[in-house]
Amino acid sequence: MAVLCPDTTTAEGTLAYSVIHSDEIDPAGQEKVAFVFAGAGHWLVDGEQVPVRAGSFIRFDAGTVRRPMAGGDGLSFVAVGCPPGGYKPHGPF
């Protein structure tokens, strides 16, 4: 479960949220990647601390238990997921 608290709100809507609490087990069994774009802290991944800071990427296997933990300056990130093996590369890159 994640509880989100709006950090920045404008006339157009909410721009950013903070995770207040999260113990995430993805019921869809998705792999996920998160990119930290501001702040620092760590993720607890299956009980192990993994430090992150602005510019970090972190990948989660399907079925892992993960919880982001913000440091003193907060932790801002975006995460995307897909079913295991769901990404199929296209093109010459």
N, C-alpha and C positions, 0 to 999 in steps of 0.2 A: 504494500500500500504506500502511496506517495501523497503527502499533503503539500500542496503548492501555495505559496504566498506571493501575491503580485508585488514586484519591486518597482516597476516603472509603468505608469499608466498615462496615456495622453488622450486627447479628444478622439483619436482614431482607434484607441483600444489599448490593451495590455501588451507591452513590449517584452517584458522579462519576468520570470518567476524564480523564486528560491525554493529548493526542496527542503522542507522542514523535517520530514522523516520519510524514509523509504527502506523497506526490506523487499526487494523485488525478486520474485520468482516468476518468470514469464510463462503464463499458462499456455501460450501459443508455441512455446519451445523455440523462440527466435534467437538467432545470433544477433548481437548488437555491437555497434561501434559508437563511442562517444568522443567528441572533440571538445576540449576545454579551451574556451576563448577568453576567459578572464579569471583571475583569482588563483587559488591553489587549495590543496587539501589531499584527500586520499579516498579511494574506494575500498571498502571491505568486500572482497571477492572470495566466497566460500570460507570466510573467516580470516583471510590473509590481507594485510594492508598493502595497497599498491599506491605509492605517492604519485600525484599529478600536479601540473601547474599549467598556466596559460601556454598554449601551443602543443599540449600533449594529446595523443590519441590513445584510447584504451579499447580493446576488443574483448567481448564476453562470449564464451561458448554458450550454446543453448543449454538451459537447465541449471546454470550457475545462480547462486544467491548473491546479489550485489546490493551495496548501499553506498551512495556518495556521502562523504563527510567533508563539509567545508572547513577551511582554515579561517584564520582571523579576518581575512579580507574577502571572504565569500568564495564561492565556486560557481562559475557560470559555464554551462555546457549545452551542447545539442547532441542528441542521440538518434540513431537510425537503426532499424532492424529488418531482418528478413528471415524466412524459414531456412534452416540449414541446407546448403547447396542451392539456394534460390537465386543466387547471383550468377548470371552467365555473361562473361565478358563478350563485348562486341567491338568490332573495328580493329585497326592495326596497333592499338596502344596496349 
